[in-house]
Amino acid sequence: MKFAIMGTGGIGGYYGGLLAQTGHDVTFIARGAHLQAIREKGLIVKSVHGDFTVFPARVTSDPSEVGSVDVILFTTKTYQTDGAAQMIKPMIGQNTVVVPLQNGIDSGERIGAVVGIEHMLGGTTWCSVAVEAPGVIGQYSQFRRIALGEFNGQTTPRLQAVYRALQSAGVTVEFSDNILKVLWTKFVFIAPVMLMGSLTRMTFGDYRDVPEARTVLTEAIKEVAALAQAKGVILEADVVAKTLAFIDSSEPGIKPSMQRDVESAKPSELESMIGAAVRLGVQYHVPTPVMRFAYAMLKPRELKAQHI
């Protein structure tokens, strides 16, 4: 299959690299020093599952050079979504499928509003990964899982084709007939750990067994689960316990991507992670004291990072 990776950061670089290694036709969309390094030395991946290099790698900063593709993995930061959605339009053919693998809960709607919702598959991923240096991707977690689903719940040929391609690359892939539930189940996990990591600047293993920190983590998880319920998204009854168990079973050194951005004084996904929860709490009259506190503490840093 012909893939384009819109946003060759950690997630896009890693999954795109796996697909290229498996023999798929992959074009990476990148920019700046990252683009130049990939052109000169290839895409270097350092992974707990085994290191590899994609060289030569097909890479460009201009999606209009690529032409139409079968699948676009949309992996930009959430604050880049609207601009990047405009940029992928030249790569959209009649049967092109766009799969967002971003954090948050509204990427499909935002991208679909630009390119046509008929091109969208729902998607999300669990994988600890980051750009370590220009052209170098680090992947740290044993889990590298993707969930896919049509928004109408059907199992379609295009869904099966994307599933097979990713599975052939060694990724743990699953179908869902309720992708919205999956997106929210991940949000119940990712927003709280991004909050905890960004505030403490510590890894999972550093804070998850500290009673005071664990209490705050648990409250944050409960707040996001309550938001899902208020929106009418039915999650598993034991979603809080399962989320804590997943955090407990994860590698102790994991840092979420937002935390890495905060520590590097870069713009972060504060608005789509913590801010979104705060705004939904106001909209649905759901108390979110932990989220509100974290948002207030992190917002000054975010504003400063955006103007550096």
Residue, then its C-alpha position, 0 to 999 in steps of 0.5 A: m500500500k502507498f502511505a504518507i506520514m503527515g507529521t514525522g514525529g515520534i509516532g509517525g516516524y516509528y509506525g511509518g518506519l515499520l511500514a517501510q521496513t515491511g515493504h510498503d511505499v511510505t513517504f514521510i512529511a517532515r521539516g527543518a533539521h529533521l527533514q534534512a537528517i532523514r534525507e542524508k542519513g535515513l530515518i534511524v529508529k532505536s526501539v526496545h523491539g530492535d533498532f533499524t534504519v530506513f535508508p534511503a527514505r522518501v521524505t519531503s516537506d511538501p505534500s503536493e509533491v507526493g500525489s494521491v496515496d492509499v492511506i495517510l497516517f495523520t500524526t501531528k501534534t493536536y495543536q497543528t491539526d487544522g493547518a496540517a489538514q489543509m496541507i494533506k488535501p493534495m494527497i487525497g484521492q477518491n479512495t484515500v483513507v486518513v487515519p489520525l493517531q493523535n491524542g485527544i478525542d476530536s481529530g476525526e471531526r476536525i480533519g474530516a471537516v476539511v477533507g471530507i468525513e467519508h475519508m476518515l477512519g477512527g484511530t488511536t495508539w498506545c506507544s511511548v516514543a519521541v524524536e531524540a535528535p533530528g532523524v532519530i526516533g526513540q521507542y521505549s514501551q513494550f506496547r505498540r498498539i493501534a485501535l481502528g474503526e469506522f465511525n459507523g461501526q461497520t467492518t469495511p474492506r478499507l478498514q481490513a486493508v489498513y489493519r492487515a498492513l499495520q499487522s504485517a509491520g509487527v504492530t498490535v492492531e485491533f478493530s473496534d465497532n465503537i471507536l468513540k468508546v476506545l478514544w475516550t478510554k484512552f483519553v481517561f488514561i492519557a490526559p491524567v498521566m500527561l497532567m501528572g508527568s507535566l506537573t511532577r516532571m517524574t516518570f510513571g515509576d517515580y510517582r505511581d506508588v507515592p500515596e499522595a500522588r496516586t490519590v491525585l492521579t486517581e481523581a484525575i482519571k475519575e474526572v475524565a471518566a465522568l466527562a465521558q459519561a456526561k457526553g453519553v459515551i458508555l465506558e467499562a464499569d471498571v475503567v478507573a481500576k483498569t487504567l490504574a492497572f495499565i499504568d502500574s504494569s507499564e515500564p517505570g521510565i515512561k514519560p508522555s509526549m506532553q511531559r517531554d514538550v513541557e520539560s523541553a520548553k516547547p509548545s505542548e498539547l495542553e489545550s487538547m488534553i487538559g484544557a479540553a477536559v476543563r472546557l467539557g466540565v464547564q459545558y456538562h456541569v461536571p466538577t474537574p478540580v484536578m484538571r482545573f488546577a493543572y490547567a491553571m498551573l501549566k497555562p503560564r508556561e504554555l503561553k511562554a513556550q508559544h512565544i519563545 
